[in-house]
Amino acid sequence: MMVYLKSAAVGLCTLIAFIVISPFIILPILTYQYRRQFPNRPGEIGWDPASLLKHSPLAWFLLFIAFAIGFGWKYRQITR
């Protein structure tokens, strides 16, 4: 039982780290793509993470993958 709790805790920590770090990785990529697609268009790029979670199954999938990686890594480490 304790193995699963420890693994779930590491999974949650991995999930939180992904949520904190992902804007610094995703925003520059999106900005670059936008500027390449519309080079002469002035303006700002708005990013609304709440609407991303509402409308994108990919966002939920990435959150699940982040949790699963942390959980699986710790579970495998403990059970060896």
RASUL-V233436 format. One record per backbone hydrogen bond with DSSP energy under -0.5 kcal/mol. NH is the residue of the N-H (numbers start at 0). CO is the residue of the C=O. E is the energy in kcal/mol with one decimal. If there is no record, write none. Layout:
BEGIN
((NH	CO	E) (NH	CO	E))
END
This chain:
BEGIN
((4	0	-1.7) (5	1	-2.6) (6	2	-2.2) (7	3	-2.6) (8	4	-2.2) (9	5	-2.2) (10	6	-2.3) (11	7	-2.4) (12	8	-2.2) (13	9	-2.5) (14	10	-2.2) (15	11	-2.5) (16	12	-2.4) (17	13	-2.3) (18	14	-2.2) (19	15	-2.1) (20	16	-2.6) (21	17	-2.6) (22	18	-0.5) (23	20	-1.1) (24	20	-0.7) (24	21	-1.0) (25	21	-3.4) (26	22	-1.8) (28	24	-0.9) (29	25	-2.6) (30	26	-2.8) (31	27	-2.4) (32	28	-2.3) (33	29	-2.4) (34	30	-2.7) (35	31	-2.0) (36	32	-2.2) (37	33	-2.7) (40	37	-0.9) (41	39	-0.7) (45	43	-0.6) (48	46	-0.6) (51	47	-1.7) (52	48	-2.0) (53	49	-1.4) (54	50	-2.0) (55	51	-1.7) (56	54	-0.6) (59	55	-1.1) (60	56	-2.2) (61	57	-2.6) (62	58	-2.1) (63	59	-2.3) (64	60	-2.5) (65	61	-2.2) (66	62	-2.1) (67	63	-2.8) (68	64	-2.5) (69	65	-1.8) (70	66	-2.8) (71	67	-2.9) (72	68	-2.3) (73	69	-2.1) (74	70	-2.6) (75	71	-2.4) (76	72	-1.8) (77	73	-2.5) (78	74	-2.2) (79	75	-0.6))
END
